[in-house]
Every structure is written in C-alpha cells, then in structure tokens.
Amino acid sequence: MRWDDIDKQVCSVARSLSVVGERWTMLIIRDAFLGTRRFDQFQSNLGITRHRLSERLGKLVDAGVLVKVPYNERPLRHEYRLTRKGLGLYPVLMSLAHWGDEWMDKGEGAPLEYVHQNCGQKTQPTLTCSECHEPLRPEEVTPRLGSALKELAERLRVEGETFDEIPPLLRRSV
C-alpha cells in the first residue's frame, strides 16, 4: 500500500497517521499548543522551509486540526489556531513527550516539566481504564473487532471478496 492511501485502511492508527504522521507535523502541533500562531513564528521556531511549512499547515487546516483566522486586514494576514479536533491531540503530544523524557533524554532530564494548574503539582500523563481507573498495561488489554471492521468483514463475506482491505495483522481476527 502506498503512503498516500494509508487513510483508506480500516485502522484508527493508520488513519491518524495520515494526518499527523509526517516528519514536521507533530512539531507544528507542539508549537501550536505552546502558543505559536503565526507562520513566521512557526518557521523561526522550527527552522523548516517556507514551502514545507506552508504545505504542512495547509494539510492540517484541510484535516480540521487547525483553522486559519485573519489577524490583519491590510495586508491580509492569518494566524493558525487549534480546533477542537486539534485540541484532541493533546494526550498524544503529552504521551509522546513523556516517552521522550523517559527513553530519549540522554541522562540530561526532561527539557520541560508540566504543572497541573488546578493543584500546582508537576504531572505526567497516565493511561488508565475509563471504567475502573486502573493503569493500562499492554499485557492486560485485548483488542477486539469494532463495529467498522465487523461490518466490513461481513460485507466482504457476503460479496465473496477477499479481506485485502483489512490490515494483515487484523485479518486473523476476522
């Protein structure tokens, strides 16, 4: 499968990567969470070429992660703000930062610490069960087919088709 078609997989990870899986994208989103809004600020902070930044920002706007908002009429200038969909990436960004702090710090410690404003304490993201609130560990979580894959598998069976649309790793569950 070509990278340009990754969003066609019936897989939440693949679909997500079709939006945020390119090299500069999460750094742009990181900077947006840190308050960067204007094109020149993004470019200065990241050292990315104007062409590449324009391309990435356009893709994030098209995907509904960022929205362009005018801040100057003459000349017309825009800034980029996170949408609700973009704000939904916060746990991903925090988890990625935590992983980097734990495994990639070269013994120097975390470059940033995060303080929860409500209690004033340093915090780090934790992944817990939405029902019992216990920490989630990979060996204690079992994936099961969701409605999208069940529906696709049933349609393919009825039509006598192969399961090529389903990622190989998931085919054994069908």
Buried (B, 14 or more C-beta within 10 A) or exposed (E): EEEEEBBEBBBEEBEBBBBBBBEBBBBBBBBBBEEBBBBEBBBEBBEBEEEBBBBBBEBBBEBEBBBBEEEEEEEEEBBBEBBEBBEEBEEBBBBBBBEEBEEEEEEEEBEEEBEEEEEEEEBBBEEEEEEEEEEEEEEEEEEEBEEEBEEBBEEBEEEEEEBEBBBEEBBEEB
